[in-house]
Amino acid sequence: MASTSPECVPQAAPYPFDHPQGDLILRSSDKPPVDFRVFKLLLSLASPFFSVLLSLPQPQSPLLSPGRTTEDGLSVIEMSEDQTTLSILLGFCYPISTHPIPRFSSLAELQTVAEAALKFEMEGVLHHIRQELVTPRFIESQPIRVFAIAYRHTWMHEAKLAARYTLRHPILSPSSYGAELEHISAGAYHRLQEYHQLCGEVASSRALIQETVALAADAEEDGWVWFACRLCPAALPHPSYSRTGTPSYLRSKQNTGARRWWSEWVRGIAHQLLTRPRGETVMHFDLTRKALAEAERCPLCKTKARDQLETFSQILSVRVEKDIARVELDIEFEES
């Protein structure tokens, strides 16, 4: 008698997928395969696909092969999903009293389960996956990968939210690549890059305009110490005036406008906003520390600079957020 290869001998799935009263076997694609002893009723409630499949007479069912049964007579469905995917997918179908809500260990795992849930029309599971996709542990550190997954499945809300989170990171950094990008079009990724670039230009302009306003305004109108001070060096002309010359209405006020330490801080923030166009970028620690160190050298600025720069940073941060909120991601989606 020929012996059966160990790779072909099915292994029993762990609790609760080994219940003796289960009336159907889902066999994983692993080697050796793993048999999930499940309940037809639970599958039918969670999946219209299985509801129809299991209502067909066995000879007519494309997956329930005649003669493919276990020793105790249970029908077997050969699955293309592996043990991990089936364990997570079925875990969402079982009562929480018997199985804790599954937790995804990675975006790759989430993507694999999402594909299976789509195939089996498990809308409740997909709803949970969409919520999990945009939780902080994924969207804050891997927003481009989250965007790619959401875009692939035409999940509009999640894709737009992920696009907003990409603004916290440089869009072209080496760490921004993920295998999920292979499944979206070059056009979609290009438009994401355009969105990021436009937000950067808008946010940077919001910062730079503060310097222009400072030079053009009456120094005593706003009450900021970097406007009122006349003791420490004034701001140098902005580099953009090197070719065109400083406008006459600014030239007369360069010695009485903003202080240099503040102007250099604003320009540094504007540069950072080009690649990280979010309000939180305004709170850049190194730039703020450097500016305050310079302000400490001035007997007047050092008395108010720390508190006022913190207040001003908060105001500028809010304005940046309002500006980028008006920028639209130019991608059309169909509701899933």
C-alpha positions as CSV (number, residue, x, y, z in Angstrom):
1,M,0.0,0.0,0.0
2,A,1.3,3.4,-1.0
3,S,1.9,5.7,2.0
4,T,0.5,9.2,2.0
5,S,3.0,12.0,1.9
6,P,3.2,14.0,5.2
7,E,2.7,17.1,3.2
8,C,-0.7,15.9,2.1
9,V,-2.1,14.8,5.5
10,P,-4.4,17.5,6.7
11,Q,-3.9,19.0,10.2
12,A,-6.7,20.1,12.5
13,A,-7.1,23.8,13.0
14,P,-6.9,25.1,16.6
15,Y,-10.0,26.1,18.7
16,P,-12.7,27.1,17.9
17,F,-12.2,25.8,14.3
18,D,-12.1,22.1,15.5
19,H,-15.6,21.9,17.1
20,P,-16.9,18.3,16.9
21,Q,-20.3,19.6,15.9
22,G,-19.0,21.6,12.9
23,D,-20.7,20.4,9.7
24,L,-18.3,21.6,7.0
25,I,-14.5,21.5,6.3
26,L,-12.6,24.4,4.8
27,R,-9.2,23.1,3.8
28,S,-6.4,25.6,3.6
29,S,-3.8,25.8,0.7
30,D,-0.9,25.1,3.0
31,K,1.4,22.1,2.9
32,P,0.4,20.2,4.9
33,P,-3.2,21.7,4.6
34,V,-5.1,22.7,7.7
35,D,-8.8,21.7,8.1
36,F,-11.1,24.2,9.6
37,R,-14.2,22.5,10.9
38,V,-16.8,25.2,10.7
39,F,-20.6,25.7,10.8
40,K,-22.5,26.2,7.6
41,L,-25.0,28.5,9.4
42,L,-22.3,31.0,10.5
43,L,-20.7,31.0,7.0
44,S,-24.1,31.6,5.4
45,L,-24.9,34.5,7.7
46,A,-21.5,36.2,7.1
47,S,-21.2,35.5,3.4
48,P,-23.9,35.6,0.6
49,F,-21.4,33.7,-1.5
50,F,-21.4,30.8,0.9
51,S,-25.1,31.1,1.5
52,V,-25.8,30.4,-2.2
53,L,-23.1,27.8,-2.5
54,L,-24.3,25.8,0.5
55,S,-27.9,25.9,-0.6
56,L,-27.1,24.1,-3.9
57,P,-27.4,20.3,-4.1
58,Q,-23.9,18.9,-3.6
59,P,-23.4,17.6,-7.2
60,Q,-24.2,21.1,-8.5
61,S,-21.8,22.9,-6.2
62,P,-18.6,23.8,-8.0
63,L,-16.5,23.6,-4.8
64,L,-18.2,20.7,-3.0
65,S,-16.8,17.8,-4.9
66,P,-18.7,14.5,-4.6
67,G,-16.5,12.0,-2.8
68,R,-14.3,14.8,-1.2
69,T,-15.3,14.1,2.4
70,T,-13.7,13.4,5.7
71,E,-13.8,10.1,7.6
72,D,-16.9,11.2,9.4
73,G,-18.7,12.2,6.2
74,L,-18.2,16.0,6.2
75,S,-18.0,17.8,2.9
76,V,-14.6,19.4,2.2
77,I,-14.0,22.7,0.3
78,E,-10.5,23.2,-1.0
79,M,-9.6,26.8,-0.4
80,S,-7.0,28.9,-2.1
81,E,-6.3,30.9,1.1
82,D,-3.7,29.8,3.6
83,Q,-4.2,29.0,7.3
84,T,-3.4,32.5,8.5
85,T,-5.9,34.2,6.2
86,L,-8.7,31.7,6.9
87,S,-8.1,31.9,10.7
88,I,-8.5,35.7,10.6
89,L,-11.4,35.7,8.1
90,L,-13.4,33.0,10.0
91,G,-12.5,34.7,13.3
92,F,-14.7,37.6,12.2
93,C,-17.6,35.2,11.7
94,Y,-17.5,33.6,15.1
95,P,-19.1,35.0,18.3
96,I,-16.6,37.0,20.5
97,S,-17.3,34.6,23.3
98,T,-15.5,31.8,21.4
99,H,-12.9,33.8,19.5
100,P,-11.4,37.3,20.1
101,I,-11.7,39.9,17.4
102,P,-8.8,39.2,15.0
103,R,-6.0,41.8,14.9
104,F,-3.9,42.3,11.8
105,S,-0.1,42.1,12.3
106,S,0.7,44.0,9.1
107,L,-0.7,45.8,6.1
108,A,0.2,42.8,3.9
109,E,-1.9,40.5,6.1
110,L,-4.8,43.0,6.0
111,Q,-4.6,43.2,2.2
112,T,-4.7,39.4,1.9
113,V,-7.8,39.1,4.2
114,A,-9.5,42.0,2.3
115,E,-9.1,40.2,-1.0
116,A,-10.7,37.0,0.6
117,A,-13.5,39.1,2.1
118,L,-14.2,40.7,-1.2
119,K,-14.3,37.3,-3.0
120,F,-16.8,35.9,-0.4
121,E,-18.9,39.1,-0.3
122,M,-18.4,39.5,3.5
123,E,-19.6,43.1,3.8
124,G,-19.4,43.2,7.6
125,V,-15.8,42.0,7.5
126,L,-14.9,44.6,4.8
127,H,-16.4,47.4,6.9
128,H,-14.2,46.4,9.8
129,I,-11.1,46.2,7.6
130,R,-11.7,49.7,6.2
131,Q,-11.8,51.0,9.7
132,E,-8.7,49.1,10.7
133,L,-6.8,50.3,7.6
134,V,-6.9,54.0,8.8
135,T,-6.1,53.4,12.4
136,P,-3.0,55.3,13.7
137,R,-0.7,52.3,13.7
138,F,-1.0,52.0,9.9
139,I,-1.9,55.4,8.5
140,E,0.5,57.4,10.5
141,S,3.6,55.4,9.6
142,Q,2.7,53.9,6.2
143,P,0.2,56.4,4.6
144,I,1.3,55.7,1.0
145,R,0.7,51.9,1.4
146,V,-2.6,52.6,3.0
147,F,-3.5,54.9,0.1
148,A,-2.6,52.2,-2.5
149,I,-4.7,49.6,-0.7
150,A,-7.7,52.0,-0.5
151,Y,-7.4,53.2,-4.0
152,R,-7.1,49.6,-5.4
153,H,-10.4,48.8,-3.7
154,T,-12.0,52.2,-4.6
155,W,-12.5,53.1,-0.9
156,M,-12.8,56.8,-1.4
157,H,-12.9,58.0,2.2
158,E,-9.9,56.0,3.2
159,A,-7.8,56.9,0.2
160,K,-8.4,60.6,0.7
161,L,-7.6,60.4,4.4
162,A,-4.4,58.5,3.6
163,A,-3.4,61.1,1.0
164,R,-3.7,63.7,3.7
165,Y,-1.5,61.7,6.0
166,T,1.2,61.5,3.3
167,L,1.8,65.2,3.9
168,R,3.6,64.3,7.1
169,H,6.4,62.6,5.1
170,P,8.5,63.5,2.0
171,I,6.6,61.8,-0.9
172,L,9.8,60.6,-2.6
173,S,11.7,59.1,0.3
174,P,13.0,55.5,-0.2
175,S,10.8,54.3,2.7
176,S,7.7,55.4,0.9
177,Y,7.7,52.4,-1.4
178,G,5.4,49.4,-0.7
179,A,4.5,46.3,-2.7
180,E,0.9,47.7,-2.7
181,L,2.0,50.4,-5.2
182,E,2.5,47.6,-7.8
183,H,-1.3,47.2,-7.9
184,I,-2.3,50.8,-8.7
185,S,-1.7,52.8,-11.9
186,A,1.2,55.1,-12.5
187,G,-1.4,57.8,-13.1
188,A,-2.9,57.4,-9.6
189,Y,0.5,57.6,-8.0
190,H,1.4,60.6,-10.1
191,R,-1.7,62.5,-9.0
192,L,-0.9,61.7,-5.4
193,Q,2.5,63.2,-5.9
194,E,0.9,66.3,-7.6
195,Y,-1.4,66.7,-4.6
196,H,1.6,66.5,-2.2
197,Q,3.6,69.0,-4.2
198,L,0.7,71.5,-4.5
199,C,0.0,71.2,-0.7
200,G,3.7,71.9,-0.1
201,E,3.7,75.0,-2.3
202,V,0.5,76.3,-0.6
203,A,1.8,75.7,2.9
204,S,5.3,77.1,2.2
205,S,3.7,80.3,0.7
206,R,1.6,80.7,3.8
207,A,4.8,80.8,5.9
208,L,6.7,83.1,3.5
209,I,3.9,85.6,3.3
210,Q,4.3,86.2,7.0
211,E,7.7,87.8,6.3
212,T,6.3,90.0,3.6
213,V,3.5,91.2,5.8
214,A,6.0,91.8,8.6
215,L,8.2,94.0,6.4
216,A,5.2,95.9,4.9
217,A,3.3,96.4,8.2
218,D,3.8,99.0,10.9
219,A,6.1,97.3,13.4
220,E,4.1,98.4,16.4
221,E,0.6,97.4,15.2
222,D,0.8,93.6,16.0
223,G,2.7,93.7,19.3
224,W,5.1,90.8,18.4
225,V,8.5,91.4,19.8
226,W,10.3,90.6,16.6
227,F,8.4,93.6,15.0
228,A,8.9,96.0,17.9
229,C,12.5,95.4,18.6
230,R,15.2,97.8,17.2
231,L,18.1,96.4,19.2
232,C,19.1,93.2,17.3
233,P,19.8,92.8,13.6
234,A,17.0,93.3,11.2
235,A,16.0,90.7,8.6
236,L,18.0,90.6,5.4
237,P,16.2,91.0,2.1
238,H,14.5,87.8,0.9
239,P,16.5,85.9,-1.7
240,S,13.7,86.3,-4.2
241,Y,14.5,90.1,-4.4
242,S,18.1,89.4,-5.5
243,R,17.2,89.7,-9.2
244,T,14.2,92.0,-9.2
245,G,15.3,94.3,-6.4
246,T,13.4,95.1,-3.2
247,P,10.0,96.8,-3.7
248,S,10.2,100.5,-2.7
249,Y,7.5,100.1,0.0
250,L,9.6,97.5,1.7
251,R,13.0,99.1,1.1
252,S,12.3,102.0,3.4
253,K,11.3,99.6,6.2
254,Q,14.0,97.0,6.1
255,N,15.8,98.4,9.1
256,T,12.6,98.7,11.1
257,G,10.9,95.5,10.1
258,A,11.1,92.0,11.5
259,R,14.3,90.8,13.3
260,R,16.7,88.5,11.5
261,W,16.4,85.6,14.0
262,W,12.6,85.5,13.3
263,S,12.9,85.9,9.6
264,E,15.4,83.1,9.3
265,W,13.0,80.9,11.4
266,V,10.1,81.7,9.0
267,R,12.2,80.9,5.9
268,G,13.4,77.6,7.5
269,I,9.8,76.6,8.3
270,A,8.7,77.5,4.7
271,H,11.5,75.2,3.4
272,Q,10.3,72.3,5.7
273,L,6.7,72.8,4.6
274,L,7.6,72.1,1.0
275,T,8.2,68.4,1.8
276,R,6.1,68.1,5.0
277,P,3.1,70.4,4.4
278,R,1.3,70.0,7.7
279,G,0.5,72.4,10.5
280,E,2.6,70.3,12.9
281,T,5.7,71.1,10.8
282,V,5.6,74.7,12.0
283,M,6.6,73.3,15.4
284,H,9.9,72.1,14.1
285,F,12.0,71.7,17.2
286,D,15.5,72.4,15.8
287,L,14.5,75.5,13.9
288,T,12.6,76.9,17.0
289,R,15.6,76.1,19.3
290,K,18.0,77.9,17.0
291,A,15.7,80.9,16.7
292,L,15.3,81.2,20.4
293,A,19.0,80.9,21.0
294,E,19.5,83.9,18.7
295,A,16.7,85.8,20.4
296,E,18.4,85.2,23.8
297,R,21.3,87.5,22.6
298,C,18.9,90.5,22.5
299,P,18.0,92.2,25.8
300,L,14.5,92.9,24.5
301,C,13.7,89.8,22.4
302,K,14.7,87.4,25.1
303,T,12.0,88.7,27.4
304,K,9.1,87.7,25.1
305,A,10.4,85.6,22.3
306,R,9.7,82.1,23.7
307,D,6.0,82.7,24.6
308,Q,5.3,84.8,21.6
309,L,6.9,82.4,19.1
310,E,4.9,79.6,20.6
311,T,1.7,81.5,20.2
312,F,2.6,82.6,16.7
313,S,3.5,79.0,15.7
314,Q,0.1,77.8,16.8
315,I,-1.6,80.5,14.8
316,L,0.5,79.8,11.7
317,S,-0.1,76.0,12.1
318,V,-3.9,76.5,12.1
319,R,-3.6,78.7,9.0
320,V,-1.5,76.1,7.2
321,E,-4.0,73.4,8.0
322,K,-6.9,75.5,6.7
323,D,-5.0,76.2,3.5
324,I,-4.1,72.6,2.6
325,A,-7.7,71.6,3.5
326,R,-8.8,73.5,0.4
327,V,-6.5,71.5,-1.9
328,E,-8.4,68.6,-3.5
329,L,-6.9,65.2,-4.4
330,D,-7.6,65.0,-8.2
331,I,-8.7,61.4,-8.4
332,E,-12.1,60.1,-9.2
333,F,-13.5,57.1,-7.3
334,E,-16.5,54.9,-7.6
335,E,-18.4,54.0,-4.4
336,S,-17.6,50.5,-3.4
